[in-house]
């Protein structure tokens, strides 16, 4: 059994959960400590976190450190989200916190943060059953919301919108409007983006269930509708509950719901977001699993250390997300599948040489699926356009640097490779990422060269490493004159990276 602490430095709250994790019992929460701290208002208004806020944050984190000692915590993870991520002085703030508290905070990209929340939901046993029908996960944070659509247990799309409850509250506060105008203005702010999402991504898709992740609606649905921590109820029931809350004053609502008064306006905004989204999707049921980012952090830790094994295939969700991006930009499904098969064959045969792992294999798979997305914009500047599309499109589950790796592998599949002096100069890529890009690009270039005609000639490819050669064996019944003629340039880069020469041979 391990004792683990998860610390979430959020936009309006600093939370820590202590877990006991074991193979026998799974995750068991033993304490949950929360401290209200409004980091988001500073960040969203000024772009920086003030000294007073940093001082308060450090004081609370020192207290959290003492609590961890009292529980004899063996390991911890501390993540910062949008309030930390969007500051201009992020590195300075993180260094101050580390020096003053000894706690090191990592900053999550939006897609990483939402993926952890998604894992927290999936840790609940009924998740797989719920997403068998059309389902939307609505993840409401302080800075933004994320809507992820599932259709028949497959992740169809995920999109982020800057409609977080704290950001909306700050915007409304700056408008100097009367309480009577509040709902109308809020509806106008939200409706345009929700309707655009519907037009682009929902189309004729039937959504029956909404899974909500937030700090407000989840709490009142559980306590006031079913009396359970997690609950599934009809949307109409939630709407009636929200109407009763609207009819009360802030003080009355806070007392009735056993909530701090300052949380009531955020509850109201969160409720309006859920109401508008459910109405747009015509969803009938809402499930509030009552999970937080801390639950996802504990789940990820236990999964990574092989203490527990999840039922849901998260890697397949990342692949499905890449497949849908390719489809959106008119990518060739058959060609992507062919490249994926060839590239995976080469990757497996080169394991002893490249030293890459399971995660890099996944990044290569994504690169094969998105190899030609840039042609949607330009057939001439395919590499640059592909890079820009991938860097501008969120792939849930990938960190920013992983997305940078995929984007560069796709880019240099079509262009001459830029070496460290050029690639490393922009500061986004470190040496480890650079070498990963070089190794994966070399494999994709060779795979692409084997299907240069785009006719999927090589349905049964085998690759064998023999001394200083990679023998790629293909069928003897196909004409590979074009592939052989254009293979040399692509194989040269592979040889440069691995000191191994790829050679095409046909079965005799």
N, C-alpha and C positions, 0 to 999 in steps of 0.2 A: 504494500500500500504506500502511495506517495501523497504527501500533503503539498498542495499547489495553490498559489495565489494568482488571481487575474485582476489586473488594474486597468480600468478604462478612464482615460482622461478625456471626457466628452466636452461638448459645447456649453452645457449648463450644469453638469454634475461630474463629480469625481467619485467613482464607484470601485469597490474592491469586493471580490467574492473569494472565500477560502473553500477549497474542495479537498475531499479525500477521494483518491482515484485508485481503483483496483480492478483486476480482471474479473473478480467474482461479483463485485457490486457495481461496477461502472463508475459513474460520476455521482458523488454525494456532496451536496452543498452543506457546509457546516456554519457558515457565517456570511452576512452580506452587510457591508458598511457603505453608507452613502453620505456625501457632503455636497451641498448645493454651492456651486461656484460658477459665476457667469463669465466664462472665458469668451464665449461666442460674441457677446455684445461688443467687446473690445475689438476682436478680430474683424467682424463684419462691418463695423463702423469706421475703424481707423487703419486696419491692416496690421496692427501690432497688439500684443498683449502688454498691458501696463505693468509697471514695477510692482504696484500694490497687489495686483492679481498674481504675479509670479511669486511674490513673498507669501501670500496666502496659500498658494498651491504647494510651495515647498514645505510650509508648516504642516499641512495636512498629510503630505507624503511621508514626512518624518514620523508622524503618528501612525501611519499605515505600516511603516517599517517596524515599529515597536510591536504592533499587533501581529505582524507576521512572525516575529521572534517568539511571541507568547504561544503561538500555535505550532512552533517549530517547523515552519514552512521550508521545504527542501528546495523548491524552485518557484520562480515567478515569471510572469510576462506582463509588461506594461506597454500599452498602446495609446497613442494620441490620435484623435480623429480630426474632423474638419476645422475646429477652432485652432488647433496646433498646425495642421497642414496648410492652412491658408494665410498664416502670418508671414510678414516680410522678414521677421527676425527669428525664424524657427530654430536655426542652429544655435544661436546665442541663448535662447530660452532653454533648449534641451541641455546645453552645456552647463548652464547655471543650476538646473535641477539636479543633474548628475553630481556636480561638485558639492552641492549643499545637502543632498539627501542620500546619495549613494544609489539611487534608483535610476536605472537607465530606461528611457522611454523611446520606443521605436514609433515612427509615424506611418500609419497605414494609408495607402492610396484608397480612393473611394471604392474601387472594385474589390480590394482585399477586405475592407471593412464590411461591405455588404455580403461577401462570400462567407465571412465568419458568422454573421447573423443567420445566414442561410444554413450553415452547418449546425448552428444552435437549434434551429427549427427541426432539421433532419434528425437531431438526436432524440426527438420525441417519436415514440413508436408508431404513431398514426400518420406520419408525414407521407410515406409512400402511398398509402391508401387515398389520402386527400388529393394528391396530385395526379391520380389516375384520371380524374375529370378535369375540365378546364379550370385552371387556378391562377390567381395573381398573388404574388407576395408583395405587399406594400410595406416598405421599410422606411419609417418616418424618423428622421434625425433632426438635429438642431439647424444644420446648414442646408440640407437637401433631402429629397425623398428618392427612393429607388423602387421602380415597378418592374418586377420580373414575371413573365408569363410562362406558364407550363401548359402543355397540351399533350395528353396521353403519356404522362410521366417524363416528357422531354422538355427541356428548357428551350423556349422558342426565341425569346429576346429579353434583354434587360436594359433599361434606360434610366438615366439619372436626371432629375430636374431640381433646380435651385428653389425649392418650395419648402424648405425646412421650417419647423415651427418657430424657432428663435429668429431666423432671418425675416420671416413674414411679420412677426410681432414687432421687430425693430422698424421695419418699413412702415407698418401701420402707425406706429408711435410717432414717426417723423412727419406724417401727413397732417397732424393736428385736426382730426375729424371728430365729429360727435358720435356718441355710442350708437345712434340710430343708423348712421352711415357705415358702421363697422362691417356688418355682414355683407352689404352690397359691394363695398370696395374689395373685401377679401375674396368674394366670389369672382369678381372681375379679374383679380390678380391670378387666381388659380385656373379659371375656366379656359383661358386661351391655350395654356400649355397642355391641359388635360385633353382638350378636344384635338389638338395637334397629335398627341400620342395616339388617340383613337384612330385618327385618319391614317397615320403611317403604319401602325403596328397591330391594331386590334382587328380591323376589317370585319370579316364575317365570323371571327372566332368566338365560340360560346364560352363564357366564363361563369362558372357556378359558384366558386368559392373564392373568398379573399382571406389570405393569412396576413394578419397585421402584426408588425413588430414596432412597438413604441413604448414610451414610459407612462402613457396616460390612458388611452383607450383600453389597452390590455388590462390595466389595473381595475378600471371601473366595470368592465364587462365581467371579469372574474369575480370580483367581490359583490357586485350589486345585481347580477343577473343569475348566476349559477352558484355562487358561494365557493367556487373552485378556483385554484390558481390558474388553470388553463381551461378554456371553455370554447364550445362551438355553438353559436346561436343564430337565429334568423336575423337578417339585416334589419328587418322591420322592428324587432325588439330593441336593437341598439339605437335606432332612430328615435323611438319613443323615450328611451332613457336620456338621450341627448336633448330632446325637447324639454323634458322635466328640468334638466340642469340649466338650460337657457332661461327658463322662467324664474330662476332664483338669482339673488344678488351674489356677488363674489364671496361675501362672508358666509351666506347661507349654504352655497354650493360647497365651499371648503369644509364647513362643519358636517354637512350631510355625507360627503365622500371621504372624510378623514384625510384631507389633503392640505398642504400649505396653500395659503391664499395666492401666492405668486405663481402657483402651478395652474390655477384655474383658466387664465387666458390661453395658456399653451394647450390645455386640454380641449378648450373650445376650438382652437385652430386645428388641432389634430383630428377632432371629431368632424369638422367641416371637410377636411381633406378626404377622410374615409367616406363620408357621405357622397361627395361629388364623384369620387372614383367608382364607388359601388353603383351609383345611379348611371354613370356613363357605361359601365360594363354590364349592367342589369344582373349583377350578382345577387344571389338570394341568401347565402350563408357567409358568416364571418367566423374565423377561428383565431382566437387570441391565445397562443401557446405560452405567453408570459415569459419569454426568454429575453436575455440581454446579450450584449457583445461579450460580456464576461463568460457566459455559458459557451459561446462559440470558441473563445480562447482556450477554455479548459478542454473542450472536445478535441480541438486541433492538437493540443499538447498530448493528450492521451492517445490520439490516433498516431501522431508522429513517433511517439515512444513505444508504439505497438502494445499498449496496455489494453486498449479496446479496439474492436474492429467494427466500423459502421456498416449498416446495411445498404446505404445509398451509394451509388457510383458517382462521386463528384467529378472525377476526371471526364466521364462521358458528358457531363453537363457543360464542361469547358469546351469539349469538342463540338457539341451540338451548337453552342454559341458561335463558334468559328464557322461552322457549316452554314448557319443562318446569315452571317455577315457576308460570306461568299455568295450566297444566293441573292442577297440584296443588291450586290454589285455585279450580278450576271456572270458569276464565275462558272467555269465548266465543272460540273459535279464528277463526270466520268474521268476527266483529266486529273482532277484533284485526287480521286481515289487511286488512279494509276500511279501518280507520283508518290502518294503516301505509301503504297505497297512497296515500290522500288526503294524509296528512301529508308523505310523501316528495315528492309532486308539488308541494305548496306550498313546501317547503324548497328544492327545486331552482329554482323560479321566482323565489325571493327571494334568491338567492346574492349579488347585487350590493348588496343592502341589509343583510342580517343579518351578513355578515362571518364566518360560522361555517364550520368545516371538516369534514373527514371524520369526526373523532372525535365531534363534536357531533351529526352526522347519525346515527351509531350510537346515541348516547344517546337521541335522539328515537325511533328504531325500537324500542328496548327499552321506552320509556315507552308507546308505542302497544300493545305486546304485554301490558304489565302494567296497562293503564289501569283495569281493573275488578277487580283481585285482591282488593280490600278488601270486596267484596260477600259474600265467603265468611263474613265475620264480621258485617257490618252493612250493610243497604241504606240506612240513614239517615246514618251517619257514614262514608260510603264513602271520602272523601278522607283522613281521619285514619287509618283502618284500612289503607288501601292504603300510606300512608307507613310505618306501623309494620311491615307485612309486608316491604316492600322493604328497609328498614334492618336488619331482623332476619334477612334471608336473603342468604347469600353468592352473589354473581354473579362467578364466576371470570373474571379479566381486567380487572375494574373496580377502580379505586382507591376509597378511602373517599369522597373528595369527589365522584367521578363517580356513585357510588351515591346520595349525598346529592342530587345534581342530578336524577337520574331520579326519586327518591322525591318530591321537591318538585314536579316537573313534573306527575306523576300526581296529587298532592294538590291542586294549584291548578287542575287541569282540572275538579275537582268543587267547588272552594271559591273564595271571593273571594280575590284575591291580596294577600299581605302585603308591604308595601313595605320598603325597606332598613332603616328605623328598627326594624322588628319582626324581619325575617328575619336581619339582620346582628347582632342583639344576642346571639344564642346562641354566637357565636364560631366555629361550624363552617363558616360560609360567608363567603368573601371577596367583594370587589366584582365581580371577574371572574366568579366562579361565580354570583353573584346576577343579573348581566346575562344570562348564558347561560340561567338558569332562566326569566327573564322572556321571552326571545325564543322559547325552545322551548315554553313554556306557551301563548304567544299562538298559535303554529301549531297545537298540539294542540287548543286550545279551538275554533278554526275548523273543524278536521277533525272534531271530535266533533259540532259543530253541524250539519255536513252529513250526519251519519248519526244524527240525533236519534231517529228512529223505531226504530233498531236493525234495520232491514229491508234494509240493504245496497242501497239504491236506486241509488247512484251507482257503477256499475261502470266507467264511462269518464269520468273527470274530467280536465279540462285547466285549467291556471292560467297566465295571461299578465299580466305587469306592464306597465301602460300609465299613464305619468305618475304620478299619485297614487292610482291604483286597482289592485287586484289582481282581475282579471276571472276568476272561477271558472265555467267552462262545464260544464254537465251535460246529460244526455240530455233530449230533449223529450217522451219517452213516459211519464215518471213524474210523479206528483203530489207536488210539494214544498211544499205549503201549510204543513205543520207546520214544515219546516226554515226556510222564509222567515220565518215568524212568530216563531220562537225564535232567529233568527240574530243579531239586533241586539245583544244583550248580549254575546255572544261576540266579535262583530266589533269592538265598542267597545274592548276591551282590545287587540286586534291593532292597531287604529289608534293607540292610545295608545303602544304600544311602537315601531311602525315609521313612524308618520305616513303610513300608506297604508290606504285603505279597501277591505276585501274586499267584492266585489259578486257575487251569484249571478246567472247568466244561463243560460237554456235555449237549446239549439240550435233555430233556427227551421227 
